[in-house]
Amino acid sequence: MGFSEILGHQRQTETLRLALAKGRLHHAYLFAGPEGVGKRTLALALAKAIHCAERVDDFCGQCANCARIEDGNHPDVRTIEPLAGKKEISIQQIREIEKQLNFRSFSGRKKIAVLDPATLMNLSAQNALLKTLEEPPQDSLLVLVATNTGGLLPTLRSRCLRLSFGSLQCAQLANYLASKKGLKREEADFLAAMAMGSLGTALKIDGEEMQEKRRVWIELLSSLKAGDYRAATVTAEGLAKDRDESLRFLEWAGIWYRDLMVHAVTRGSSELVNRDVLAWMEHESADDRLEHSLSLIAQTIEAAAGIQRNLNRRMVLENLLFNVVGNR
Ligand SMILES: [Zn+2]
């Protein structure tokens, strides 16, 4: 193992590696970016590089220190997340970590706390942390990990050095899944595309189950005939039964309509997420539906947001499917 084997995020990794080598690490970082792209992994990689017994300014992943950090039981490295059954990171947890950061380190090297997701700190916890950031304990390092930094106090954000993370490239992710997880090439390509650049999501998706689901969804959308509002109502009712399932459907439908649009414009398949079902795609896509696809992409996003806000699922989905049959 080592920094060179981190998936993606070369610029961010290099920034940290150089700062570490020059002894110029900031005392607090904010790692911001999409879910599941490797922010916490890089935070822990940095912790390993600081404590590794085998390598200097890099990590081996094998020594006792690296292993303890990986398992979450190194005395100088803590990960703070909400306690079991709780939704927030509490002020008590922040006070506890402040105390630990002020103790002398067990190893003589830096004491590190990774807060993930930092946005789950409630207001009083954030205020408590602010005090720690104003007077950082000697040889301490804080890493705040967040997908959306909007929930963090501006004063807190401004005291951290921000590293922004993007999505992983689809090809990068597919290569990783094929080489490290031993997936077949087609399956790796499909999962990487469906996960839209998130390794975390790709690892959670069951490839076979997803393929089957997609077949059902494609059939379902393409069977809706122009003006058949009755069928749209019945379909919406079926999809609305399960909240997670309807959100998954909407996420996929957004990708599907994007694919239809790309296919209509380029007539190529290399950019398509669903390129392995090209025959279906050719059946569905047509130049004259370009605008229709474009507006449906926006509507799937809007529908998903509505369901997230707990609007009536059946009505939200019905509204979307009415637009599908209305413009055929
Ligand atoms: Zn090591």
Residues whose N, C-alpha, C, O or C-beta is under 5 A from the ligand:
A	BS01	ZN	C52 A53 E54 F59 C60 G61 Q62 C63 C66
